[in-house]
Amino acid sequence: MNTSIEPIATVRLGTGGPLVGVQGFGAMGISSAYGHTDDAAARDTLKATVEAGVTLIDTADMYGTGANEEFLAPFVAAHRDHITLATKFGIQTRADDPAHRTVRNEPAYIREAVEGSLRRLGVEVIDLYYMHRRDPAVPLAESVGAMAELVRAGKVKHLGLSEVTGAELREAHAVHPITAVQSEWSVFSRDVEYSVVGAAAELGVAFVPYSPLGRGFLTGAFTDAGAELSSDDFRQSMPRLTGANATANAALLAPLREIAAERGATTAQIALAWVQQRAEAHGLAVVPIPGTRKRGRLLENAAATRITLAPEELALLEPIAEKVAGDRYPDMSFTSAARETQA
């Protein structure tokens, strides 16, 4: 297994966007969502991102109800000139009930949310600011217009959207240039290929796949979240990661294991290599953001950027997504897939 610290290659994040490592870092799990955190190990993992050339660091105001942004603040201060900082607004949570979530896109809320993120992160400007989820009740032009005001005010450099359809991306891009779209994309989850990937390629928008390792399931770290993970791990609520669905889905990992064994790699590296090669397959910049709390895993993930899968290996992985049992979330109504179906 290759875990060298050779810096990874770079790519432009959308037309006119920042130059970033071809793999980013999803920071949600570094301090929230996946159970207990060892703070010292987590901070060492963050340090390894810079060493490996993983420069796009992704968080959100709802991760730990703001605590994730606060946890990242010392790291951001120490490495501000070397990282591209991304955060998000749009999902409002309550400290007394983290499971309770409300999607909010109204302009007044956006202006309030950015001030909170700037304060918690300890920065004067956010490099990439995403709308975390879309509320169809609020006109998209109003929301993106408010986001554009933040750019003009110097509080945000670039705009992004998460979990949007191709039509929504085009509508938003007509109001203000969108630098990146973030949605779940992996060998297990390919609904973004319905429309938004093509729209992003057409418009010169980068794609930032979250959960490229299926929230750890594609690594083989667990086979049933409900039975194996702690009660405070939110993966217990994911339909495809628990019970009979998880048992059926674990069997789908066989081709990943086969390719990994032949290459002397890990299943995680093969899954990440597949995502990275979507850039060539679809003609756009693709910067996945796997997350981890361990330095060794971070370096393992970064090393996957140097793996190129052969056509016959890609063919083995191609049928997997259509066989996956269970939805990505217990409530799919706030995903782009739900709105694609309605359309």
Residue pairs with C-beta under 8 A, 6 or more apart in sequence:
1 264
1 265
1 266
1 269
1 300
1 303
2 265
2 300
2 303
2 306
3 296
3 299
3 300
3 303
4 299
4 303
5 48
5 51
5 52
5 299
7 21
7 51
7 52
7 53
8 21
8 22
8 23
8 52
8 53
8 54
8 302
8 305
8 306
9 21
9 22
9 53
9 305
10 19
10 20
10 21
10 22
10 53
10 55
11 19
11 20
11 21
11 22
11 206
11 279
11 285
11 287
12 18
12 19
12 206
12 285
13 19
13 20
13 56
13 84
13 128
13 158
13 179
13 180
13 206
13 285
13 287
14 158
14 177
14 178
14 179
14 180
14 204
14 205
14 206
14 285
15 177
15 179
15 203
15 204
15 205
16 177
16 179
17 128
17 158
17 179
17 180
17 206
18 84
18 127
18 128
18 157
18 158
20 55
20 56
20 84
20 287
21 52
21 53
21 54
21 55
21 56
21 287
21 302
21 305
22 276
22 286
22 287
22 305
23 54
23 272
23 276
23 287
23 288
23 289
23 290
23 301
23 302
23 304
23 305
24 54
24 55
24 56
24 57
24 58
24 86
24 208
24 287
24 288
24 289
25 46
25 49
25 54
25 56
25 57
25 58
25 289
25 290
25 291
25 298
26 58
26 210
26 211
26 289
26 290
26 291
27 46
27 57
27 58
27 59
27 63
27 68
27 72
27 291
28 58
28 59
28 60
28 63
28 68
28 291
29 291
29 292
29 293
30 37
30 42
30 45
30 46
30 68
30 71
30 72
30 291
30 293
31 37
31 39
31 42
31 63
31 64
31 67
31 68
31 71
32 63
32 64
32 67
32 68
33 63
33 64
33 233
33 234
34 229
34 233
34 234
34 235
34 293
35 229
35 230
35 232
35 233
36 230
36 232
37 293
38 293
41 293
41 294
41 295
42 71
42 293
43 74
43 75
44 295
45 292
45 293
45 294
45 295
45 297
45 298
46 57
46 72
46 75
47 75
47 295
48 54
48 295
48 298
48 299
49 55
49 57
49 83
49 298
50 79
50 82
50 83
52 298
52 299
52 302
53 302
54 298
54 302
55 82
55 83
55 84
56 83
56 84
56 86
56 128
56 208
56 287
56 289
57 72
57 75
57 76
57 83
57 84
57 85
57 86
58 86
58 87
58 182
58 208
58 210
58 289
59 68
59 69
59 72
59 85
59 86
59 87
59 88
59 121
60 68
60 69
60 87
60 88
60 89
60 91
60 130
60 132
61 69
61 87
61 88
61 89
61 113
61 116
61 117
61 120
62 88
62 91
62 92
62 93
62 101
62 132
63 69
64 71
65 93
65 94
65 95
65 98
66 116
66 120
69 87
69 117
69 120
69 121
70 120
70 121
72 121
73 120
73 121
73 122
76 83
76 85
76 121
76 122
76 123
77 122
80 123
84 127
84 128
85 121
85 123
85 126
85 127
85 128
86 126
86 127
86 128
86 129
86 130
86 160
86 180
86 208
87 117
87 121
87 126
87 128
87 129
87 130
88 129
88 130
88 131
88 132
88 160
88 162
89 104
89 109
89 110
89 113
89 114
89 117
89 129
89 130
89 131
89 132
90 103
90 104
90 105
90 113
90 130
90 131
90 132
90 133
90 134
90 135
90 162
91 101
91 102
91 103
91 104
91 132
91 133
92 101
92 102
92 103
92 104
92 109
93 100
93 101
94 100
103 133
103 134
103 135
103 334
104 135
105 131
105 134
105 135
105 138
105 142
105 143
106 135
106 138
106 142
106 143
107 142
107 143
107 145
107 146
110 143
110 146
110 147
110 150
111 146
111 149
111 150
114 126
114 129
114 150
114 155
114 156
117 126
117 129
118 124
118 125
118 126
118 155
124 154
124 155
125 154
125 155
125 156
125 157
126 155
126 156
126 157
127 157
127 158
128 156
128 157
128 158
128 159
128 160
128 179
128 180
129 147
129 150
129 156
129 158
129 159
129 160
130 159
130 160
130 161
130 162
130 180
130 182
131 143
131 144
131 147
131 160
131 161
131 162
131 164
132 162
132 163
133 162
133 163
133 334
134 140
134 161
134 163
134 164
134 168
134 334
134 336
134 339
135 143
136 339
140 168
140 171
140 172
140 175
141 171
141 175
144 159
144 172
144 175
144 176
145 175
145 176
147 156
147 159
147 176
148 159
148 175
148 176
150 156
151 157
151 158
151 159
151 176
158 179
158 180
159 176
159 177
159 178
159 179
160 178
160 179
160 180
160 181
160 182
160 208
161 168
161 169
161 172
161 178
161 180
161 181
161 182
162 181
162 182
162 183
162 210
163 182
163 183
163 334
163 335
163 336
164 172
164 181
164 183
164 196
164 336
165 194
165 195
165 196
165 336
165 339
165 340
165 343
166 194
166 195
166 196
166 197
166 198
166 199
166 200
167 195
167 199
167 343
168 196
168 336
168 339
169 178
169 181
169 196
169 199
169 200
169 203
169 205
170 199
170 203
172 178
173 203
173 205
178 203
178 205
179 205
179 206
180 205
180 206
180 207
180 208
180 287
181 196
181 200
181 205
181 206
181 207
181 208
182 207
182 208
182 209
182 210
182 289
183 192
183 196
183 207
183 209
183 210
183 336
184 192
184 209
184 210
184 211
184 328
185 192
185 197
185 207
185 209
185 210
185 212
185 275
185 278
185 288
186 209
186 211
186 212
186 213
186 214
186 218
186 271
186 274
186 275
187 214
187 218
187 256
187 271
187 274
187 275
187 317
187 320
187 321
188 214
188 217
188 218
188 240
188 249
188 252
188 320
188 321
188 324
189 211
189 214
189 321
189 324
189 328
190 321
191 335
191 336
191 337
191 340
192 207
192 336
193 282
194 337
194 340
195 340
196 336
197 207
197 278
197 282
197 284
198 282
199 205
200 206
200 207
200 284
201 282
201 283
201 284
204 284
205 284
206 284
206 285
206 286
206 287
207 278
207 282
207 284
207 285
207 286
207 287
208 286
208 287
208 288
208 289
209 275
209 278
209 286
209 287
209 288
209 289
210 288
210 289
212 271
212 272
212 275
212 288
212 289
212 290
213 219
213 268
213 271
213 272
213 290
214 241
214 271
215 235
215 238
215 241
216 222
216 235
217 225
217 240
217 241
217 246
217 249
217 250
218 253
218 256
218 267
218 268
218 271
219 266
219 267
219 268
219 271
220 253
220 257
220 267
222 228
222 229
222 241
223 246
223 247
223 250
224 241
224 242
224 243
224 246
224 247
225 233
225 235
225 236
225 238
225 241
225 242
225 246
226 236
226 241
226 242
226 243
226 246
227 242
229 235
229 236
235 241
236 242
237 329
237 330
238 326
238 328
238 329
238 330
239 245
239 326
239 327
239 328
239 329
239 330
240 246
240 249
240 324
240 325
240 326
240 327
240 328
241 249
241 326
242 326
244 325
245 325
245 326
246 326
248 325
249 324
249 325
249 326
252 320
252 323
252 324
253 267
255 316
255 317
255 320
256 267
256 270
256 271
256 317
257 267
258 316
259 265
259 270
259 309
259 313
259 316
259 317
260 266
260 267
260 269
260 270
263 270
263 307
265 304
265 307
266 300
268 290
268 297
268 300
268 301
268 304
269 300
269 301
269 303
269 304
269 307
270 304
270 307
270 309
270 313
270 317
272 288
272 290
272 301
272 304
272 305
272 307
273 304
273 305
273 307
273 308
273 309
274 309
274 314
274 317
275 286
275 288
276 286
276 288
276 304
276 305
276 307
277 308
277 309
277 314
278 286
279 285
279 286
290 301
292 298
292 301
309 317
328 335
328 337
329 335
332 338
